[in-house]
Amino acid sequence: MKSLAIALVLGFLPVAALAATKADIEAGRKIATTTSLGNCDACHMFAGADEAGNIGPELKDVKTMIPDRKIFYAIIYDEPARNPRTLMPPFGRNAILTPKQINDVIDFMYTK
């Protein structure tokens, strides 16, 4: 069942076809550091984080850590499908973030 969920997510996820713009990266920064949006800094440490939590892994050199954008998208979209023991919310499955917002977060994190 988990494999089917991951396959569905990977089969339908939008992947940015063009290089990220400064606006995309800035939008991703805002999402990652805004409590009412992604709030990534509540659980993760990364350069520019306002609150820098330590529940999740440090997000440093993210493009090397998660080079496959589809996998990174799946993690943000529905990490519990990959790892049922995670504390990370399913941002896409629960409609917390739109596909565009998830891609903006990835664009931003790939600069970290």
C-alpha positions as CSV (number, residue, x, y, z in Angstrom):
1,M,0.0,0.0,0.0
2,K,2.8,2.4,0.9
3,S,4.5,1.7,-2.4
4,L,1.3,2.5,-4.3
5,A,0.9,5.8,-2.4
6,I,4.5,6.8,-3.2
7,A,4.1,5.7,-6.8
8,L,1.0,7.9,-7.1
9,V,2.7,10.9,-5.6
10,L,5.7,10.5,-7.8
11,G,3.6,9.9,-10.9
12,F,1.6,13.1,-10.4
13,L,4.0,15.5,-8.8
14,P,4.9,18.7,-10.7
15,V,8.6,19.0,-11.1
16,A,10.0,22.4,-11.9
17,A,11.2,22.3,-15.5
18,L,13.1,25.6,-15.5
19,A,15.8,26.9,-13.2
20,A,14.5,28.5,-10.1
21,T,14.1,32.3,-10.2
22,K,15.0,34.6,-7.3
23,A,11.3,35.0,-6.7
24,D,10.8,31.2,-6.4
25,I,13.7,31.0,-4.0
26,E,12.4,34.0,-1.9
27,A,8.9,32.4,-1.9
28,G,10.4,29.2,-0.6
29,R,12.3,31.0,2.1
30,K,9.1,32.7,3.2
31,I,7.2,29.4,3.3
32,A,10.0,27.7,5.2
33,T,10.2,30.4,7.9
34,T,6.5,31.4,8.3
35,T,4.5,29.8,11.0
36,S,1.2,29.7,9.1
37,L,2.9,28.2,6.0
38,G,5.6,25.5,6.0
39,N,7.2,26.5,9.2
40,C,10.2,24.2,8.4
41,D,12.4,26.0,10.9
42,A,10.2,24.8,13.7
43,C,11.8,21.4,13.3
44,H,14.9,21.9,11.1
45,M,18.1,24.0,11.4
46,F,19.1,25.7,8.2
47,A,20.9,28.9,7.3
48,G,18.4,31.8,7.6
49,A,16.1,29.9,10.0
50,D,14.4,32.2,12.4
51,E,13.7,29.6,15.1
52,A,16.0,26.6,14.1
53,G,14.5,23.5,15.7
54,N,16.3,20.3,16.1
55,I,13.6,17.6,15.8
56,G,14.3,16.9,12.2
57,P,17.7,16.7,10.4
58,E,19.8,19.8,9.8
59,L,19.1,21.0,6.3
60,K,22.6,21.8,5.1
61,D,24.0,21.1,1.6
62,V,20.5,19.8,0.8
63,K,21.1,19.3,-2.9
64,T,23.8,16.8,-2.0
65,M,21.7,15.2,0.8
66,I,18.6,14.7,-1.4
67,P,19.7,15.2,-5.1
68,D,16.6,13.7,-6.6
69,R,14.0,16.4,-6.7
70,K,11.2,13.8,-7.1
71,I,12.2,12.1,-3.8
72,F,12.5,15.5,-2.1
73,Y,9.0,16.4,-3.3
74,A,7.6,13.1,-2.0
75,I,9.2,13.7,1.4
76,I,7.5,17.1,1.7
77,Y,4.3,15.9,0.1
78,D,3.8,12.9,2.3
79,E,6.8,11.7,4.4
80,P,4.6,9.4,6.5
81,A,4.0,7.3,3.4
82,R,7.8,6.7,3.2
83,N,8.4,6.6,6.9
84,P,5.5,5.9,9.2
85,R,7.5,6.7,12.3
86,T,8.2,10.3,11.2
87,L,7.0,13.3,13.0
88,M,6.9,15.4,9.7
89,P,3.4,16.3,8.6
90,P,2.2,15.4,5.1
91,F,2.3,18.9,3.8
92,G,0.9,18.1,0.3
93,R,-1.5,15.2,1.2
94,N,-3.1,17.4,3.9
95,A,-3.2,20.4,1.6
96,I,-1.0,22.5,3.9
97,L,1.1,23.5,0.9
98,T,0.2,23.5,-2.8
99,P,2.5,21.8,-5.4
100,K,3.9,25.2,-6.3
101,Q,4.7,26.0,-2.7
102,I,6.4,22.6,-2.3
103,N,8.5,23.3,-5.4
104,D,9.4,26.8,-4.0
105,V,10.5,25.3,-0.7
106,I,12.7,22.8,-2.7
107,D,14.2,25.7,-4.7
108,F,15.0,27.5,-1.5
109,M,16.4,24.4,0.3
110,Y,18.6,23.7,-2.7
111,T,20.4,27.0,-2.0
112,K,21.2,25.8,1.5
